[in-house]
Every structure is written in structure tokens, then in C-alpha cells.
Amino acid sequence: MFRMEDRIRKLCSQILATTKDEEIEPLLVELRQALRLHIEGLRRRLGSYPFLLERRQRSQIPPLDHQAREDTAK
């Protein structure tokens, strides 16, 4: 069996080579299905991908001093 990418390429080539409209419709349905399966497979693989955790810690921003803000506004 072909790899999914090969199958998608083959279907695209067949669609571009086809001149009759009645032959294109089933190929488009098959291409849509192959693309959907490929996307689902990528989502599954991405879900288990080990993402890097951010090494730096976010520092806490101190709360805004309302008195100091009022003093600067005057």
C-alpha cells in the first residue's frame, strides 16, 4: 500500500490529467477522504509530540500602586 502522501500525490495527478467532469467527482471524493485521514494522523502524532517546556520562569509583576499612579497624574 502507498504511503498517504504518495496516495494524495497520485490522486492530484489523476485529477489534473482527467478531462471528463464525470471522472473528476469520484477522484475528488477520494482525495478529500485521503486528506482527512492524513490530517487526523498528523493530529495524533502531534498530540504525542514532546514539546519543550519553557526553561525561564515568568517573574511576578507586582500589583500597581494606586497612590503612586495618582501622584504621577497630578
C-alpha positions as CSV (number, residue, x, y, z in Angstrom):
1,M,0.0,0.0,0.0
2,F,1.2,3.5,-0.8
3,R,2.1,6.0,1.9
4,M,-0.6,8.5,2.4
5,E,1.5,11.3,0.8
6,D,2.1,9.2,-2.2
7,R,-1.6,8.4,-2.5
8,I,-2.5,12.1,-2.3
9,R,0.1,13.0,-5.0
10,K,-1.3,10.2,-7.2
11,L,-4.8,11.4,-6.8
12,C,-3.8,15.0,-7.6
13,S,-2.0,13.9,-10.7
14,Q,-5.1,11.9,-11.8
15,I,-7.4,14.8,-11.2
16,L,-5.1,17.2,-13.3
17,A,-4.8,14.6,-16.1
18,T,-8.6,13.9,-16.3
19,T,-10.6,15.9,-18.9
20,K,-14.0,14.5,-18.2
21,D,-16.1,16.0,-15.4
22,E,-17.8,12.7,-14.5
23,E,-14.4,11.1,-13.8
24,I,-13.2,14.0,-11.6
25,E,-16.0,13.8,-9.0
26,P,-15.1,10.3,-7.6
27,L,-11.4,11.3,-7.6
28,L,-12.2,14.5,-5.6
29,V,-14.2,12.5,-3.1
30,E,-11.3,10.0,-2.7
31,L,-8.8,12.9,-2.4
32,R,-10.9,14.6,0.3
33,Q,-11.0,11.4,2.3
34,A,-7.3,10.8,1.9
35,L,-6.6,14.4,3.1
36,R,-8.9,14.0,6.0
37,L,-7.2,10.8,7.1
38,H,-3.8,12.4,6.7
39,I,-4.7,15.4,8.8
40,E,-6.1,13.1,11.5
41,G,-2.9,11.1,11.5
42,L,-0.9,14.3,11.8
43,R,-3.0,15.5,14.7
44,R,-2.5,12.1,16.5
45,R,1.3,12.4,16.0
46,L,1.3,16.0,17.1
47,G,-0.6,15.1,20.3
48,S,2.1,12.8,21.5
49,Y,5.0,15.2,20.4
50,P,7.2,16.0,23.3
51,F,7.1,19.8,23.5
52,L,9.9,21.7,25.2
53,L,8.9,23.4,28.4
54,E,9.9,26.9,28.8
55,R,13.1,27.0,30.9
56,R,12.8,30.5,32.2
57,Q,10.3,31.4,34.8
58,R,8.0,34.3,34.5
59,S,8.5,36.8,37.2
60,Q,5.5,38.0,39.1
61,I,4.6,41.5,38.2
62,P,3.9,43.4,41.4
63,P,0.4,45.0,41.7
64,L,0.1,48.6,40.6
65,D,0.5,51.1,43.4
66,H,-2.6,53.2,43.1
67,Q,-1.2,56.0,45.2
68,A,1.9,56.3,43.1
69,R,-0.2,56.4,40.0
70,E,-2.4,59.2,41.4
71,D,0.7,61.2,42.3
72,T,2.1,61.0,38.8
73,A,-1.2,62.1,37.3
74,K,-1.1,65.4,39.3
